[in-house]
Amino acid sequence: MFSYLFGFTRRWEMILLLCSGVLIVYTLRVNMSVAAPKMKDSLHWSDIEKGYVLSSFYWGYALGQIPASIYTQLYGAKWLFG
């Protein structure tokens, strides 16, 4: 996609896309942390419920590592990412 437009190799294209994905996920996590106090008040959450919501990002990352590692071992990173 980008390799035809800007002369990137496939490796740099993949690095650019992966870094963009990490940036987007990090931005979403920061936005959730900033919005959590107002959400707690408006949705009448307890501190424990707010903790569940904020920790859901961690659990999503942690549980996503298991199938990702299985697929990478079965098919290889080259097939998985490109």
CORGI-V622381 format. One record per backbone hydrogen bond with DSSP energy under -0.5 kcal/mol. CO is the residue of the C=O (numbers start at 1). NH is the residue of the N-H. E is the energy in kcal/mol with one decimal. If there is no record, write none. Layout:
CO:NH:E
CO:NH:E
//
This chain:
1:5:-0.7
2:6:-2.8
2:8:-0.6
3:7:-1.0
9:13:-2.2
10:14:-2.4
11:15:-2.2
12:16:-2.4
13:17:-2.2
14:18:-2.7
15:19:-2.5
16:20:-2.0
17:21:-2.1
18:22:-2.2
19:23:-2.3
20:24:-2.2
21:25:-2.3
22:26:-2.5
23:27:-2.2
24:28:-2.2
25:29:-2.1
26:30:-2.3
27:31:-2.5
28:32:-2.1
29:33:-1.8
30:34:-2.1
31:35:-2.3
32:36:-1.5
35:39:-2.4
36:40:-2.7
37:41:-1.7
38:42:-2.6
39:43:-2.6
40:44:-0.5
40:45:-1.9
46:50:-2.3
47:51:-2.0
48:52:-1.9
49:53:-2.1
50:54:-2.5
51:55:-2.3
52:56:-0.9
53:56:-0.6
54:57:-0.7
55:59:-2.4
56:60:-2.1
57:61:-2.0
58:62:-2.9
59:63:-2.7
60:64:-1.5
61:65:-1.0
62:65:-0.6
62:66:-0.6
63:67:-0.8
64:68:-1.5
65:69:-2.3
66:70:-1.9
67:71:-2.6
68:72:-2.1
69:73:-2.2
70:74:-2.2
71:75:-2.9
71:76:-0.6
72:76:-1.5
76:80:-2.1
77:81:-2.6
78:82:-1.2
//
